[in-house]
Amino acid sequence: MGSNQIKCCLILVVLLIFIFTSLLTSTSISGLIYNSQCLSERRLLQVVKSCPIDFEHQNYSIITSKCKAPKYPVNPCCSALKEFACPFAEELDDATNDCANRMFQYIKHIGHYPNGLFASVCQEGQGGLLCPPKKSKKNNGNRKIITCDHNLLTFLVLLVWFV
């Protein structure tokens, strides 16, 4: 290869790296989570805590029995995800732990789902999935919203997409 070809290849590689990093920090992904409570928080070099929930031994048949290939119907898949995830909404909403990441890793592993399936089709509102309020004696009818900060959402989408 001549020196001009090497220069062209290097320029192409640098350009591709620039484009890829631009896509990683793109604001278009944050369109999924407008008005998220977590977006205003700053998390530089914050240590992520281990998830207190044992997602390895959860019963994923709620999801795998309703969300099936080859079509992966949106309503059954998303309602099954909500049925499974909403009991853990408080932990999944905590961006200081790795619960959301672990849960989606196990869902994908056990159900053999394609990359990005739930992230692309299961969106309610601007803050995430809307979960019914926990049953208690004092029920005020509020709904809990599972939210993520921009960096965590970007990481999860990319993880699900590339893994």
C-alpha positions as CSV (number, residue, x, y, z in Angstrom):
1,M,0.0,0.0,0.0
2,G,1.2,3.5,-0.8
3,S,1.5,6.3,1.7
4,N,-1.5,8.0,0.2
5,Q,-3.6,4.9,0.7
6,I,-2.4,4.6,4.3
7,K,-3.3,8.2,4.9
8,C,-6.7,7.7,3.4
9,C,-7.3,4.6,5.6
10,L,-6.2,6.5,8.7
11,I,-8.5,9.5,7.9
12,L,-11.4,7.0,7.3
13,V,-10.7,5.3,10.7
14,V,-10.6,8.6,12.5
15,L,-13.7,9.8,10.8
16,L,-15.6,6.6,11.7
17,I,-14.4,6.9,15.3
18,F,-15.7,10.5,15.4
19,I,-19.0,9.5,13.9
20,F,-19.4,6.6,16.3
21,T,-18.6,8.8,19.4
22,S,-21.0,11.4,18.1
23,L,-23.8,8.9,17.9
24,L,-23.0,7.7,21.4
25,T,-23.5,11.2,22.8
26,S,-26.4,12.1,20.4
27,T,-29.4,13.8,22.0
28,S,-31.7,11.7,19.8
29,I,-31.5,8.8,22.3
30,S,-32.6,11.1,25.1
31,G,-35.9,11.6,23.2
32,L,-37.0,8.5,25.0
33,I,-36.7,10.1,28.4
34,Y,-37.6,13.8,28.1
35,N,-38.3,15.4,31.5
36,S,-36.6,12.5,33.3
37,Q,-35.9,13.4,36.9
38,C,-32.4,11.9,36.6
39,L,-31.3,14.1,33.7
40,S,-30.5,17.1,36.0
41,E,-28.3,15.0,38.3
42,R,-24.6,14.9,37.8
43,R,-22.8,11.5,38.1
44,L,-19.1,11.9,37.4
45,L,-17.0,9.0,38.5
46,Q,-19.8,7.7,40.7
47,V,-19.4,4.1,41.9
48,V,-22.3,1.9,40.8
49,K,-23.6,-0.3,43.6
50,S,-24.4,-3.9,43.1
51,C,-28.1,-4.7,42.7
52,P,-29.8,-5.9,45.8
53,I,-32.2,-8.1,43.8
54,D,-31.1,-11.6,42.6
55,F,-32.3,-11.4,39.0
56,E,-30.5,-14.7,38.2
57,H,-33.1,-16.7,40.1
58,Q,-36.3,-14.8,39.1
59,N,-39.1,-16.4,37.2
60,Y,-38.9,-15.1,33.6
61,S,-41.8,-17.2,32.3
62,I,-44.0,-14.1,32.7
63,I,-42.1,-12.7,29.7
64,T,-41.1,-15.8,27.8
65,S,-44.6,-17.2,27.7
66,K,-46.1,-14.0,26.2
67,C,-43.3,-12.5,24.2
68,K,-42.5,-15.0,21.5
69,A,-40.7,-15.1,18.2
70,P,-40.9,-14.5,15.3
71,K,-43.1,-11.5,15.5
72,Y,-42.6,-10.4,19.2
73,P,-46.1,-8.8,19.4
74,V,-45.7,-5.3,21.0
75,N,-48.7,-5.4,23.5
76,P,-48.0,-8.9,25.0
77,C,-44.2,-8.3,25.1
78,C,-44.6,-4.9,26.8
79,S,-47.3,-5.9,29.2
80,A,-45.2,-8.9,30.2
81,L,-42.1,-6.7,30.8
82,K,-44.2,-4.4,33.0
83,E,-45.7,-7.3,34.9
84,F,-42.2,-8.6,35.6
85,A,-40.4,-5.3,36.1
86,C,-42.9,-3.1,38.0
87,P,-42.5,-5.0,41.4
88,F,-38.8,-3.9,41.2
89,A,-39.5,-0.3,39.9
90,E,-37.9,1.4,42.9
91,E,-34.6,-0.5,42.5
92,L,-34.7,-0.3,38.6
93,D,-35.2,3.5,38.9
94,D,-32.1,3.9,41.1
95,A,-29.3,4.9,38.7
96,T,-26.8,4.3,41.4
97,N,-27.1,0.5,41.1
98,D,-26.8,-1.9,38.3
99,C,-30.3,-3.5,38.6
100,A,-31.6,-2.4,35.2
101,N,-28.5,-3.7,33.4
102,R,-28.6,-7.0,35.2
103,M,-32.4,-7.5,34.6
104,F,-32.1,-6.9,30.9
105,Q,-29.1,-9.1,30.7
106,Y,-31.0,-12.0,32.2
107,I,-34.2,-11.3,30.1
108,K,-32.1,-11.3,26.9
109,H,-30.2,-14.4,27.9
110,I,-33.1,-16.5,29.0
111,G,-35.6,-15.4,26.3
112,H,-33.0,-15.3,23.5
113,Y,-34.5,-11.9,22.4
114,P,-33.0,-9.8,19.6
115,N,-30.9,-6.8,20.5
116,G,-32.9,-3.8,21.5
117,L,-36.3,-5.4,21.4
118,F,-37.8,-4.0,24.6
119,A,-35.9,-0.7,24.3
120,S,-37.4,0.0,20.9
121,V,-41.0,-1.1,21.4
122,C,-41.8,-0.7,25.1
123,Q,-42.2,3.1,25.7
124,E,-45.0,4.7,27.7
125,G,-44.8,8.3,28.4
126,Q,-41.6,10.3,28.4
127,G,-40.1,8.9,31.5
128,G,-40.2,5.1,30.9
129,L,-42.7,2.5,31.8
130,L,-45.7,3.4,33.8
131,C,-46.2,1.1,36.7
132,P,-49.4,0.8,38.8
133,P,-49.1,2.0,42.4
134,K,-48.0,-0.6,44.9
135,K,-50.9,-2.0,46.8
136,S,-51.1,-0.6,50.3
137,K,-53.6,0.6,52.8
138,K,-52.9,4.2,51.8
139,N,-53.3,4.3,48.1
140,N,-53.2,7.8,46.5
141,G,-53.5,6.6,42.9
142,N,-50.1,7.9,41.9
143,R,-48.0,5.9,39.4
144,K,-44.4,5.0,39.7
145,I,-42.3,5.7,36.6
146,I,-39.2,3.8,35.8
147,T,-36.7,6.3,34.6
148,C,-33.0,6.3,33.6
149,D,-30.4,8.9,33.3
150,H,-29.1,9.6,29.8
151,N,-25.8,7.8,30.2
152,L,-27.4,4.7,31.7
153,L,-30.0,4.6,29.0
154,T,-27.3,5.0,26.3
155,F,-25.3,2.3,27.9
156,L,-28.2,-0.1,28.1
157,V,-29.4,0.5,24.6
158,L,-25.9,0.0,23.2
159,L,-25.3,-3.1,25.4
160,V,-28.6,-4.7,24.3
161,W,-27.8,-3.7,20.7
162,F,-24.3,-5.0,20.5
163,V,-24.4,-8.0,22.9
